[in-house]
């Protein structure tokens, strides 16, 4: 093999160095994705790539670089809320309340939906629904304003999406839900307004004397509304992009859901009949019912206290009996020892030996048996 000249050698070294620098520039100057602990990073190609999804990073994942012309959008991984309320906490674009029905009685329902993005599909949501609501796709949050508040949030794309989808769907569900799922029990405005136990009579609020109060009817109603909102949103959006934030009670996970992504939840904040005369007429009855319930609770508490006191006294008596038995056993033991000592002393006396305490340890050789040594 011919020997490489010095000039050729230097040229090869220079080319290798240039190639290394070019590779470093490509990898070091690309678009960096570095999601925080509460963010999901979504990387999309340029317009020439059709802005296709190139990859995503879970919250807190190790940073990664994508192409020079790629765009990284950071989606929130934290819990989200959408509140319909007549208070200052209402979300931009949300209604003051939803209209529900208890039979033929219209009622105003205030509440909030609780949800979060499913990290597996958050980037797909942005490509399908978020991008069209974006004001600046190159912004950190994709120009959606997830965390804006006050007047700045009114025109934000995220809150427009919530109003068009979450708000509209919740209004549709609240209007139609009138029966407890899987039962013939009808929701009543009084039961929801005064938050009766779910296992009480929903017309009167009276609980069977032998029964313990279960969860409130508001919790049952909220879980049912949240599930139906989740199902309708999935159909409307063409995919399930959101999860709930709390697990349902044991044994009540709906089919097609799991602990990693439970159904969206709905918190009932207030339910009031639109006819104020209904509530006014009900107040006297509720005052009497609550007074009776308080008296019953107090009577039950007093009975438990008496039972506890009785148990304490029984425990004290048992301890005293045990102590007396111990003392009796000790006395019996001492009596047995005394009898044994007396019997031993009798043997000594018969042998002519003094068995008084100062002489009861005489050497064996000093004992006289039958008068001899």
Secondary structure, 3 states (H helix, E strand, C coil): CCCCCHHHHHHHHHHHHHHHHHHHHHHHCCEEECCCCCEEEEEECCHHHCCCEEEEECCCCCCEEECCCCEEEEEECCCEEEEECCCCCCCCCCCCCEEEEECCEEEEEEEEEEEEECCCCHHHHHHHHHHHHCCCCCCCCCCCCCCCCHHHHCCCHHHHHHHHHHHHHHHHHHHHCCECCCCCCECCHHHHHCCCECCCCCCCCCCCCCCCCCCEHHHHHHHHHHHHHHHHHHHHHCCCCEECCCCCCCCCCCCCCECCECCCEEEEEEEEECCHHHHHHHHHHHHHHHHHHHHHHHHHHHHHHHHHHHHHHHHHHHHHHHHHHHHHHHHHHHHHHHHHHHHHHHHHHHCCCCCCCCCCCCCHHHCCECCEC
